[in-house]
Amino acid sequence: MADLRKLALSTGGGDAPGLNAVIRAATIAAIERGWECYGIREGYNGLLQPERFPTGGLIPLTRDSVRGITHLGGTILGTTNRGNPLRFPTLVNGQAGEVDRTDELVARIEACGLDALIAIGGDSSMAIADVLGQKGVRVVGVPKTIDNDLEQTVVTFGFDTAVAFATECLDRLHSTAQAHQRVIVVEVMGRNVGWIALNAGVAGTAHVILIPEIPYDLTRVAAALQARFARGRHYALMVVAEGARPIDGAVVARAAEAGHAEKLGGVGEQVAEQLRALTAFDLRTVTLGHLLRGGTPTSFDRLLSLRFGAAAVRALADGHTGVMVALDPPTVKHVPFAEVSGRLKRVPLDSDTMVTAREIGICFGD
């Protein structure tokens, strides 16, 4: 694309291991094509609130600035889940509210002379990118989320690292649970899907896994645990996805703030309290929370992130826009935002991992 000379990168939503690897690959691939590359600070806040950044809301990305960052967690650009330009938080007459600032964002992109945008993020980021594309911005998305809940890609980067860490935690908890003859309830992230809970739970030899895709009945969970103890196995591990809910109840969440999605969390403690009323087990809870987001990406996530970053630049160079790069082994393809935005990739209940889990005796509370 001969007229593409100035590229911007944005990282939005929750952080995930591999973000810096995407930034490095995209930056170098762009420079190799003779393009200038810039990073937008904190999602789109660098353009919408440039006064907040004394050194500038738009920073040059060079070979030097992206050197040695592939293995680093987080993002050198910063990120936010409170600056959605479709629902930007604002105060009107002292009242909290939300406004659509996408037209202003498009104008700022044009004023800065940016020819194209690579939007790196999850479902909300892809929805924003879709709107920007419809308003004339040349844009390609890169799927990032530890939750693995984006359609049309086999996996998102950050997921493998989160599962690996959760599995390591379960490995450690086995010994202490067995030593004290306890049931330990481990709550993991994942929002409205159970990919982390399922994969880590199976890999980490959990005995009960509760996921959003299967509303649970705690009487069945209690019965499964009691049967295990009756067989002489006087300890157990439970993995609970933060979005899991009982068959007659709702997810545990705090009210959403303006411009921000509701915060899930607390279901692990709720499950433990309810099991205490049903059984005589000694129960403990562990919430892994943001530990799953941090740290060094696995080699799988590093490689996937580098491939995604290079593929996003390649897509722009080939004239594509309004698409997201996606893993379709053995290649990386690109798919229209319309096939991704507003959709949620849930755990298929007939997947081989689910079938395997049931065949080795894991209880899902159903």
C-alpha positions as CSV (number, residue, x, y, z in Angstrom):
1,M,0.0,0.0,0.0
2,A,2.1,2.9,-1.4
3,D,0.5,5.6,0.6
4,L,1.0,4.0,4.0
5,R,3.9,5.7,5.8
6,K,2.9,6.3,9.4
7,L,1.5,3.5,11.6
8,A,0.2,3.6,15.1
9,L,-0.2,0.8,17.7
10,S,-2.6,0.7,20.5
11,T,-2.8,-1.8,23.5
12,G,-6.1,-1.7,25.3
13,G,-8.0,-3.6,28.0
14,G,-6.4,-5.9,30.5
15,D,-2.7,-6.6,30.1
16,A,-1.6,-10.0,28.9
17,P,1.8,-11.7,28.5
18,G,3.0,-11.3,24.9
19,L,1.9,-7.7,24.4
20,N,5.4,-6.4,24.1
21,A,6.3,-9.2,21.7
22,V,3.5,-8.0,19.4
23,I,4.8,-4.4,19.7
24,R,8.3,-5.5,18.8
25,A,7.4,-7.6,15.8
26,A,5.0,-5.0,14.4
27,T,7.4,-2.2,14.9
28,I,10.3,-3.9,13.2
29,A,8.1,-5.3,10.3
30,A,6.9,-1.7,9.7
31,I,10.4,-0.2,9.8
32,E,11.6,-2.8,7.4
33,R,8.9,-1.5,5.0
34,G,10.1,2.0,5.4
35,W,7.2,3.1,7.6
36,E,7.3,5.2,10.7
37,C,5.8,3.5,13.8
38,Y,4.2,5.1,16.8
39,G,2.6,3.9,20.0
40,I,-0.5,5.4,21.6
41,R,-0.3,5.7,25.3
42,E,-2.9,3.8,27.5
43,G,-5.2,2.5,24.8
44,Y,-6.5,5.6,23.1
45,N,-6.0,8.0,26.0
46,G,-2.9,9.2,24.4
47,L,-5.0,10.7,21.6
48,L,-8.1,11.6,23.6
49,Q,-6.3,13.0,26.7
50,P,-2.8,14.0,25.4
51,E,-2.5,16.6,28.2
52,R,-2.1,13.7,30.7
53,F,1.2,12.7,29.2
54,P,4.1,15.2,29.7
55,T,6.3,13.3,27.2
56,G,3.4,13.0,24.7
57,G,0.5,10.7,24.2
58,L,2.0,9.4,21.0
59,I,5.5,8.1,21.2
60,P,7.9,7.0,18.4
61,L,8.7,3.3,18.2
62,T,12.1,2.5,17.0
63,R,14.4,-0.5,16.8
64,D,16.1,0.8,20.0
65,S,12.8,1.4,21.9
66,V,11.6,-2.2,21.2
67,R,15.0,-3.9,21.8
68,G,14.9,-6.6,24.5
69,I,11.2,-6.5,25.2
70,T,9.9,-9.8,23.8
71,H,10.2,-11.6,27.2
72,L,8.7,-8.8,29.2
73,G,5.1,-9.0,30.6
74,G,2.8,-5.9,30.5
75,T,3.1,-3.3,27.8
76,I,5.6,-0.5,27.2
77,L,2.7,1.6,25.9
78,G,0.5,1.2,29.0
79,T,-3.1,0.1,28.8
80,T,-6.5,0.8,30.3
81,N,-9.9,-0.7,30.6
82,R,-11.5,2.6,31.6
83,G,-11.0,4.6,28.4
84,N,-13.4,2.9,25.9
85,P,-14.0,5.7,23.3
86,L,-17.5,4.2,22.6
87,R,-18.4,4.7,26.2
88,F,-15.9,7.2,27.5
89,P,-16.5,8.1,31.2
90,T,-17.5,11.7,31.8
91,L,-19.2,14.1,34.3
92,V,-22.3,16.0,33.3
93,N,-23.6,18.4,36.0
94,G,-21.8,16.4,38.6
95,Q,-23.3,13.1,37.4
96,A,-21.2,10.2,36.1
97,G,-22.0,9.3,32.5
98,E,-20.7,8.0,29.2
99,V,-20.2,9.6,25.8
100,D,-19.2,8.3,22.4
101,R,-15.9,9.9,21.4
102,T,-15.1,7.8,18.4
103,D,-15.6,10.7,15.9
104,E,-13.1,12.8,18.0
105,L,-10.7,9.9,18.0
106,V,-10.9,9.5,14.2
107,A,-10.3,13.3,13.9
108,R,-7.2,13.0,16.1
109,I,-5.9,10.1,14.1
110,E,-6.2,12.1,11.0
111,A,-4.7,15.3,12.6
112,C,-1.6,13.3,13.7
113,G,-1.1,12.1,10.1
114,L,-1.5,8.4,11.0
115,D,-2.2,6.3,8.0
116,A,-3.2,3.1,9.7
117,L,-3.8,1.5,13.1
118,I,-3.0,-1.8,14.7
119,A,-5.4,-2.4,17.6
120,I,-4.1,-5.0,20.1
121,G,-6.8,-6.2,22.5
122,G,-9.7,-8.4,23.4
123,D,-13.4,-8.3,22.6
124,S,-14.0,-4.7,23.5
125,S,-10.9,-3.6,21.6
126,M,-12.0,-5.4,18.5
127,A,-15.5,-3.8,18.8
128,I,-13.8,-0.3,19.0
129,A,-11.6,-1.2,16.0
130,D,-14.6,-2.3,14.1
131,V,-16.3,1.1,14.6
132,L,-13.2,3.0,13.7
133,G,-12.9,0.9,10.5
134,Q,-16.5,1.7,9.6
135,K,-15.6,5.4,10.1
136,G,-12.7,5.3,7.6
137,V,-9.7,4.3,9.7
138,R,-7.4,1.8,8.1
139,V,-7.2,-0.8,10.9
140,V,-6.1,-4.3,11.7
141,G,-6.8,-6.1,15.0
142,V,-4.6,-8.5,17.0
143,P,-6.4,-10.8,19.4
144,K,-5.2,-10.5,23.0
145,T,-6.8,-12.0,26.1
146,I,-5.9,-14.5,28.7
147,D,-9.5,-15.5,28.6
148,N,-9.3,-17.0,25.1
149,D,-12.8,-15.9,24.4
150,L,-12.4,-14.4,20.9
151,E,-14.0,-16.1,18.0
152,Q,-12.3,-17.1,14.7
153,T,-8.8,-17.7,16.3
154,V,-7.8,-21.1,17.7
155,V,-6.1,-19.3,20.6
156,T,-5.3,-15.8,21.8
157,F,-1.9,-14.8,23.1
158,G,-1.6,-14.6,26.8
159,F,-3.9,-17.7,27.4
160,D,-1.1,-20.2,27.4
161,T,0.9,-18.3,29.9
162,A,-2.1,-17.9,32.2
163,V,-2.9,-21.6,32.0
164,A,0.7,-22.6,32.7
165,F,0.9,-20.4,35.8
166,A,-2.5,-21.6,37.1
167,T,-1.3,-25.2,36.6
168,E,1.9,-24.6,38.5
169,C,-0.2,-23.1,41.4
170,L,-2.4,-26.2,41.4
171,D,0.7,-28.4,41.5
172,R,1.9,-26.6,44.6
173,L,-1.6,-26.7,46.3
174,H,-1.8,-30.5,45.9
175,S,0.9,-31.0,48.5
176,T,-0.5,-28.6,51.1
177,A,-4.1,-29.8,50.6
178,Q,-3.0,-33.4,51.1
179,A,-0.8,-32.6,54.1
180,H,-3.7,-31.0,55.9
181,Q,-6.5,-33.1,54.4
182,R,-8.3,-30.0,53.1
183,V,-10.5,-29.0,50.2
184,I,-8.9,-26.0,48.5
185,V,-11.0,-23.9,46.2
186,V,-9.0,-22.0,43.6
187,E,-10.7,-19.1,41.8
188,V,-9.2,-18.2,38.4
189,M,-10.0,-15.4,35.9
190,G,-11.8,-15.9,32.6
191,R,-14.8,-13.6,32.9
192,N,-17.8,-15.3,31.1
193,V,-15.9,-18.4,29.8
194,G,-14.2,-21.3,31.4
195,W,-11.1,-21.9,29.2
196,I,-8.5,-21.1,31.9
197,A,-10.4,-23.1,34.6
198,L,-10.9,-26.1,32.3
199,N,-7.4,-26.3,30.8
200,A,-5.5,-25.6,34.1
201,G,-7.9,-27.8,36.1
202,V,-7.4,-30.8,33.8
203,A,-3.6,-30.3,33.5
204,G,-3.3,-29.7,37.3
205,T,-5.4,-32.7,38.3
206,A,-8.2,-30.9,39.9
207,H,-11.1,-33.0,41.2
208,V,-13.9,-30.4,40.6
209,I,-14.0,-27.7,37.9
210,L,-16.8,-25.1,37.8
211,I,-17.2,-23.1,34.6
212,P,-19.7,-20.6,33.3
213,E,-20.8,-22.9,30.5
214,I,-22.2,-25.4,33.1
215,P,-24.4,-24.0,35.9
216,Y,-23.5,-26.0,39.0
217,D,-25.4,-27.7,41.7
218,L,-23.4,-27.7,44.9
219,T,-25.2,-30.7,46.3
220,R,-23.7,-32.7,43.4
221,V,-20.3,-31.2,44.1
222,A,-20.6,-32.1,47.8
223,A,-21.6,-35.7,46.9
224,A,-18.6,-36.0,44.6
225,L,-16.2,-34.8,47.3
226,Q,-17.7,-37.1,49.9
227,A,-17.3,-40.0,47.5
228,R,-13.7,-39.1,47.0
229,F,-13.0,-38.9,50.8
230,A,-14.9,-42.2,51.2
231,R,-12.4,-43.8,48.8
232,G,-9.6,-42.8,51.2
233,R,-8.4,-39.7,49.3
234,H,-8.8,-37.2,52.1
235,Y,-8.1,-34.0,50.2
236,A,-9.3,-32.3,47.0
237,L,-8.7,-29.3,44.7
238,M,-11.5,-27.4,43.1
239,V,-11.0,-24.9,40.3
240,V,-13.7,-22.2,39.9
241,A,-13.9,-19.8,37.0
242,E,-14.8,-16.3,38.2
243,G,-17.9,-16.3,36.0
244,A,-19.3,-19.6,37.2
245,R,-22.8,-19.5,38.6
246,P,-25.2,-21.9,40.4
247,I,-28.2,-23.3,38.6
248,D,-30.5,-21.1,40.6
249,G,-28.3,-18.0,40.9
250,A,-26.2,-15.4,39.2
251,V,-22.5,-14.6,38.8
252,V,-20.8,-12.8,41.7
253,A,-19.9,-9.3,40.5
254,R,-19.6,-5.7,41.6
255,A,-21.6,-3.0,39.9
256,A,-20.0,-1.6,36.8
257,E,-18.5,1.9,36.9
258,A,-19.0,4.4,34.1
259,G,-17.0,3.3,31.0
260,H,-16.0,0.0,32.7
261,A,-17.3,-3.5,32.6
262,E,-18.6,-5.1,35.8
263,K,-15.9,-6.8,37.9
264,L,-16.3,-10.5,38.5
265,G,-14.8,-12.2,41.5
266,G,-15.7,-13.7,44.8
267,V,-17.4,-16.9,43.6
268,G,-14.6,-19.0,45.1
269,E,-15.3,-17.8,48.6
270,Q,-19.0,-18.1,48.1
271,V,-18.7,-21.7,47.0
272,A,-16.5,-22.5,50.0
273,E,-19.0,-20.9,52.4
274,Q,-21.9,-22.9,50.9
275,L,-19.9,-26.1,51.0
276,R,-19.1,-25.5,54.7
277,A,-22.9,-25.6,55.3
278,L,-23.3,-28.8,53.4
279,T,-20.2,-30.8,54.6
280,A,-17.7,-31.1,57.4
281,F,-14.7,-30.5,55.2
282,D,-11.9,-28.2,56.1
283,L,-12.0,-25.7,53.3
284,R,-9.6,-23.0,52.2
285,T,-9.8,-20.5,49.2
286,V,-7.1,-19.2,46.9
287,T,-7.8,-16.4,44.4
288,L,-5.1,-16.2,41.7
289,G,-6.6,-13.0,40.2
290,H,-4.1,-10.7,38.5
291,L,-1.2,-13.1,39.1
292,L,-2.5,-14.8,35.9
293,R,-1.9,-11.6,33.9
294,G,1.6,-10.8,34.9
295,G,5.0,-12.3,34.3
296,T,7.1,-13.6,31.5
297,P,5.2,-15.1,28.5
298,T,5.7,-18.7,27.6
299,S,7.6,-19.6,24.5
300,F,4.3,-20.4,22.8
301,D,2.9,-17.0,23.6
302,R,6.1,-15.2,22.6
303,L,6.1,-17.0,19.2
304,L,2.4,-16.4,18.6
305,S,2.7,-12.8,19.6
306,L,5.6,-12.2,17.2
307,R,3.6,-14.0,14.4
308,F,0.5,-11.9,15.1
309,G,2.5,-8.6,15.1
310,A,4.2,-9.4,11.8
311,A,1.0,-10.7,10.3
312,A,-0.9,-7.5,11.2
313,V,1.7,-5.3,9.3
314,R,1.6,-7.8,6.4
315,A,-2.2,-7.5,6.2
316,L,-1.9,-3.7,6.0
317,A,0.8,-3.9,3.4
318,D,-1.4,-6.2,1.3
319,G,-4.2,-3.7,1.4
320,H,-6.4,-5.2,4.1
321,T,-8.4,-3.3,6.6
322,G,-11.3,-4.0,9.0
323,V,-9.9,-7.4,9.8
324,M,-8.3,-9.3,12.8
325,V,-5.4,-11.6,12.4
326,A,-6.2,-15.1,13.7
327,L,-4.4,-18.4,14.3
328,D,-5.5,-21.1,11.9
329,P,-2.8,-23.7,12.2
330,P,-0.4,-23.9,10.5
331,T,-0.9,-20.3,9.3
332,V,-2.1,-16.9,10.6
333,K,-5.0,-15.7,8.6
334,H,-7.2,-12.6,8.9
335,V,-11.0,-12.4,9.4
336,P,-13.5,-9.5,9.1
337,F,-14.3,-7.8,12.4
338,A,-17.9,-8.6,11.8
339,E,-17.1,-12.3,12.4
340,V,-15.5,-11.4,15.8
341,S,-17.0,-8.3,17.3
342,G,-19.8,-8.9,19.8
343,R,-19.3,-12.7,19.8
344,L,-18.1,-14.9,22.6
345,K,-16.1,-18.1,22.2
346,R,-17.4,-20.4,24.9
347,V,-16.0,-23.8,25.9
348,P,-17.7,-26.4,23.7
349,L,-19.2,-29.0,26.0
350,D,-18.5,-31.8,23.5
351,S,-14.8,-30.8,23.1
352,D,-12.2,-33.5,23.5
353,T,-10.8,-31.8,26.7
354,M,-14.3,-31.8,28.3
355,V,-14.9,-35.5,27.3
356,T,-11.4,-36.4,28.7
357,A,-12.2,-34.5,31.9
358,R,-15.4,-36.4,32.5
359,E,-13.8,-39.8,31.6
360,I,-11.1,-39.3,34.2
361,G,-13.7,-38.5,36.9
362,I,-13.7,-34.7,37.2
363,C,-16.9,-33.3,38.5
364,F,-18.5,-30.2,36.9
365,G,-21.4,-29.8,39.3
366,D,-24.0,-31.1,36.9
